Amino acid sequence: MASETNLILNIPFDEANGSAVAYDYATNRNDAAVEGCAFIGGKQGNCINFDGNGAATIENDVIPLSGNFTILAWVKTNNYPDGFTGRKIGLFCNTDEVEGYKEVWLDVAPDSWGFFTIKKEGSAIRLYLDTQLVSTFTLSAPLTGIALVQDIYATGYAYADLDEIKVYNVVLTDDEVAEEISNVSQLDYFIDGVNFKDYDIRVESSAGVLDLPKMKNPASADWADYHGEVLDLTDKRYQAREITLNCWIRATGKINFAEKINRFYEHFRQDGTQRLMISIHPTKPLVYEVYCPDGIAPSKRWHDDKMIGTFSLKLREPDPVKRVVRHQRIGSSSAEVSVALKTDKMVNIYWGDGEVTQDVYGDFTGNKALTHRYAENGIYYVVIAGVVEEITDFATNGIIVWNKL
C-alpha cells in the first residue's frame, strides 16, 4: 500500500498566473522553475499551460529510474496551429544500450483531458490512459530516461496543458490508481487540527466561509446642494467575517453525547482564537482564525440508545483578510519556517501551532526575516492577517497557498 512517504513528487500546478515557481507538495520539495508558461483553469483548480515556448524545470533527478515507480498526470493536448499535428502523445524510454530505446504512440483528441499512468516494475513498463492498459513492453537494458512527448517537431517544447502530476517510488495497484483519478478532496472540517468527524459531528451547511465580508463605513460627506452623498471608496476596509456552520452530532446515548459535546466545547474555552480549517482541495484548504462569541446550544431529544443533536456554530474571524503559507516539517532540517516582509500597517502572524506574533510592522527582510520553529513533524499553515495588499518584499521558504483569502 502506497503512503505519503512513497510520494516523491506532487505538483498540482495551482499557482496564480504569473508565478515563477510550481510548488512541489511532496516532502522533499522539488519545486519547478517556471519560465514562459501561464497558469490557467485546469482539471482541478489551475494547471500549467505550455504554448510551445516555455518550460517548467526541476533541477534534481526525482524519478528513480533504476527502481520501481509510478507516474501519474493529467494531460490535455491543445490544437496546434497547423491543424493536424499535436494529435499524438508518445511514451519514450531510453536505455544504456545502443538502439535500446522503446517508444509507444497514442492517438489523442485535442482539447480533451486524459489521465496517464506509467508503471515501471523491474524491466517491465506499462502505460495506461484513463486506467485502461494500452501498452506493455520489456526493456532490454537499464532505463536511463523517460518522457511523454508530442508529435510536434517545430518546437522542442510542449504544446499542451499539464495538471496534478505525481510520482511514487513504488508500483501503485489498479485500485490505488483508480482512487487517484477521482481524488477530489473530501469536504472535511477541522478545529485546531481535529476533524469534526472525530466527535461524530457533521456539517450540513455553511454560510460566510467564502463571502466577501461587509465593508466598513467609508469616509463620506453630505452636501445640501448635491444629490446623494460623496464617498471615499479607495483603500476599502472590511468588518470581521461571520461564519455559521449548521451541524448535527450523533451519539450512542446520553453520557456519550455529553462527553462528545464537552470535548468539542473545550476548543472554544481556550485562550485566543481557534484554527478552523475546511478541506476543499488536497493542498489548498480554507483557513480561518476564529472565536465563538455566542455559545453553542444543541437542540436534542434525550434517549437511552441513539441520540442526535443539532446546533448552529456561529464563529467570528477578527482578521478577515489574510495570506496563507504552507510549511511541512519532516525533520530538524526543515523545522523552521521564515517569513520576510515589509509593511507600514500592523499584521498578525498565526504560525499554525497555536503560537501567534502580533502587531508586526516595519522592515523584516533579509536577515531580519521572522522565523518560527516547529517541534513536531507535520504540515502547518501560516496565516499573515491584516492589510496584506500593502505588504511588499514578501518572501518565504514555505509555499504560498493563498496570496489573499
MOURCOR-V129904 format. One record per run of one state. SS is the DSSP state (alpha for helix, beta for strand, coil for the rest). FROM is the first residue (numbers start at 0). LEN is the number of residues. If there is no record, write none. Layout:
SS,FROM,LEN  SS,FROM,LEN
This chain:
coil,0,3  alpha,3,3  beta,6,5  coil,11,9  beta,20,2  coil,22,9  beta,31,4  coil,35,2  beta,37,4  coil,41,4  beta,45,4  coil,49,5  beta,54,3  coil,57,11  beta,68,9  coil,77,10  beta,87,8  coil,95,6  beta,101,6  coil,107,6  beta,113,8  coil,121,2  beta,123,6  coil,129,2  beta,131,7  coil,138,4  beta,142,8  coil,150,9  beta,159,9  coil,168,5  alpha,173,8  coil,181,6  beta,187,4  coil,191,2  beta,193,2  alpha,195,4  coil,199,1  beta,200,7  coil,207,7  beta,214,1  coil,215,4  beta,219,2  coil,221,8  beta,229,2  coil,231,6  beta,237,1  coil,238,2  beta,240,11  coil,251,2  alpha,253,16  coil,269,4  beta,273,6  coil,279,6  beta,285,6  coil,291,7  beta,298,2  coil,300,6  beta,306,11  coil,317,4  beta,321,8  coil,329,2  alpha,331,3  coil,334,1  beta,335,15  coil,350,5  beta,355,9  coil,364,1  alpha,365,3  coil,368,1  beta,369,4  coil,373,4  beta,377,8  coil,385,2  alpha,387,3  coil,390,1  beta,391,5  coil,396,2  beta,398,4  coil,402,3
